[in-house]
Amino acid sequence: MKKVKNHNYHMYRKILSKDNPSFSSILAGNSKGELWVNSVQNPTVALVYSHPVGGFSIMGIPEDYKCFIKFLKENIFVEVKEKGFNYFEFSFEEVSLKKQLLETFSEKKINQEDEYFFRKYEKSAVNVLEAYTILSVDLELMNQLSLEVYSNPEFLIARILESWVNYDQFFNNSLAFIAVKEKMIAGVIVGTAIYEKVLAIDIETHQDHRKKGVAKTLTQHFVNACIQKEHIPQWNCVDSNIASRNTAESLGFQLIKKKPFYWFKI
């Protein structure tokens, strides 16, 4: 397995997943992440790490399974631990890998949880939040962040640069909104990855402003902007995050699939 940065998107098309823009966007070279393949010219398997997701996806099927597992144990697990993490979190696109992988790591205590995939195809009515101002993130707003117009600019900056190489890549591929109260950024919603016009959503409300409708209103603005640009917003959440799932469903997002992801201590 080789770590790659610049690559030819067309070489990787056969192992891309239309349902999972968070990882396919990285594999297609659209957004930021880490990528390893078994062959630069003709890959049959890729290991992709997404920073916003905080985990790995195995895309495709290894030609040499034993070699792939050796790479995980001797390279990836070591690198993960060096970065201060004690768990390997992963999912896979090929169902045929499930039995092999779970048997291979059967000596581990393997945890499992379902992830839900939601999409919305139509515009939303927008709630009005009297105490907040909703702003689209554009170049002028980004310039204001360096002028101390807002008290917590990192709340937005960190999410953009976690997903995109630079601001140019972000503006060319994505969009974002913030909710502002006085000088504080109270909430952010950012498109973190894109593949075949499907834009993955990352949303967070500052702890002092939760349960006030900020997330819903931000999402409504984001959805409408996506539809205007002919993008499809995708909302992913795990089974245990009931609040996130309820928010998606209440806003009219449709469940398109669910699948498990796994993690174990290394």
Residue pairs with C-beta under 8 A, 6 or more apart in sequence:
1 36
1 37
1 38
1 47
1 67
1 68
1 71
1 75
2 36
2 37
2 38
2 39
2 40
3 34
3 35
3 36
4 35
4 36
4 37
4 40
5 35
6 29
7 29
7 35
7 37
7 40
9 28
9 29
11 40
11 41
11 42
11 43
12 27
12 28
12 37
12 43
12 46
14 60
15 27
15 43
15 44
15 45
15 46
15 59
15 60
15 93
16 24
16 27
16 28
16 59
16 195
17 23
17 24
17 59
17 93
18 24
18 195
18 196
18 198
19 117
19 256
19 257
20 57
20 93
20 117
20 195
21 193
21 194
21 195
21 196
21 198
21 199
21 200
21 234
22 50
22 52
22 53
22 57
22 192
22 193
22 200
22 236
23 33
23 48
23 50
23 53
23 57
23 59
23 193
24 59
24 193
24 195
24 196
25 31
25 33
25 193
25 194
25 195
25 200
26 32
26 33
26 34
26 35
26 48
26 49
26 50
26 193
27 35
27 46
27 48
27 59
28 195
30 173
30 193
30 194
30 195
31 163
31 164
31 165
31 169
31 173
31 174
31 192
31 193
31 194
32 51
32 161
32 162
32 163
32 164
32 165
32 169
33 48
33 49
33 50
33 51
34 48
34 49
35 46
35 47
35 48
35 49
36 46
36 47
36 48
36 71
36 76
37 43
37 45
37 46
37 47
38 44
38 45
38 46
38 62
38 63
38 64
38 67
38 68
43 60
44 60
44 61
44 62
44 63
45 58
45 59
45 60
45 61
45 62
45 63
45 68
46 58
46 59
46 60
47 56
47 57
47 58
47 59
47 72
47 76
48 56
48 57
48 59
49 55
49 56
50 57
50 192
50 193
51 162
51 163
52 159
52 162
52 163
52 192
52 193
52 200
52 202
54 89
55 89
55 90
55 91
55 261
55 263
56 76
56 88
56 89
56 90
56 91
57 90
57 91
57 92
57 93
58 90
58 91
58 92
58 93
58 94
58 97
58 101
59 92
59 93
59 94
60 93
60 94
61 94
61 96
61 97
62 68
65 100
69 104
72 88
76 88
77 88
77 266
80 87
80 88
80 266
81 266
86 265
86 266
87 263
87 264
87 265
87 266
88 263
88 264
88 266
89 261
89 262
89 263
90 261
90 262
90 263
91 115
91 259
91 260
91 261
91 262
92 98
92 101
101 262
102 110
102 262
105 264
108 264
108 265
109 264
109 265
110 262
110 263
110 264
111 262
111 263
111 264
112 260
112 261
112 262
113 238
113 239
113 240
113 260
113 261
114 238
114 239
114 258
114 259
114 260
115 236
115 237
115 238
115 239
115 258
115 259
115 260
115 261
116 236
116 237
116 238
116 239
116 245
116 248
116 255
116 258
117 234
117 235
117 236
117 255
117 256
117 257
117 258
117 259
118 234
118 235
118 236
118 237
118 248
118 249
118 253
118 254
118 255
118 256
119 198
119 232
119 233
119 234
119 235
119 253
119 254
119 256
120 223
120 232
120 233
120 235
120 251
120 252
120 253
120 254
121 227
121 232
121 254
122 227
122 252
123 223
123 224
123 227
124 219
124 220
124 223
124 224
124 251
124 252
125 220
126 217
126 220
126 221
126 224
127 213
127 216
127 217
127 220
128 217
129 179
129 212
129 213
129 214
129 217
131 181
131 212
132 179
132 180
132 181
132 186
132 187
132 209
132 214
132 217
133 179
133 180
133 181
134 177
134 178
134 179
134 180
134 217
134 218
134 221
135 141
135 177
135 178
135 179
135 180
136 175
136 176
136 177
136 221
136 225
137 156
137 160
137 175
137 176
137 177
137 178
137 190
138 171
139 167
139 171
141 178
142 167
144 150
145 153
145 156
145 157
146 153
149 183
150 180
150 183
150 184
150 185
151 183
151 184
151 185
152 184
152 185
152 206
153 185
155 185
155 188
155 204
155 206
156 176
156 178
156 185
156 188
156 190
159 176
159 188
159 190
159 192
159 202
159 204
160 167
160 170
160 176
160 190
162 192
163 170
163 174
163 190
163 192
163 193
163 202
164 170
164 173
164 174
170 176
173 191
173 194
174 190
174 191
174 192
174 194
174 199
175 191
175 199
175 222
175 225
175 226
175 229
176 188
176 189
176 190
176 191
176 222
177 188
177 189
177 218
177 221
177 222
177 225
178 185
178 186
178 187
178 188
178 189
178 218
179 185
179 186
179 187
179 188
179 205
179 209
179 214
179 217
179 218
180 186
181 209
184 206
184 208
184 209
185 206
186 205
186 206
186 208
186 209
186 214
187 203
187 204
187 205
187 206
187 209
187 214
187 215
187 218
188 203
188 204
188 218
189 201
189 202
189 203
189 215
189 218
189 219
189 221
189 222
190 201
190 202
190 203
191 199
191 200
191 201
191 202
191 222
191 226
191 231
191 233
192 200
192 201
192 202
193 199
193 200
194 200
194 231
197 230
197 231
197 232
198 231
198 232
198 234
199 226
199 231
199 232
199 233
199 234
200 234
200 236
201 219
201 222
201 233
201 234
201 235
201 236
203 215
203 218
203 219
205 214
205 215
215 247
216 247
216 250
216 251
219 235
219 247
219 251
220 251
222 233
223 233
223 251
226 232
226 233
233 253
235 244
235 248
235 253
237 244
237 245
237 248
238 244
238 261
239 245
249 255
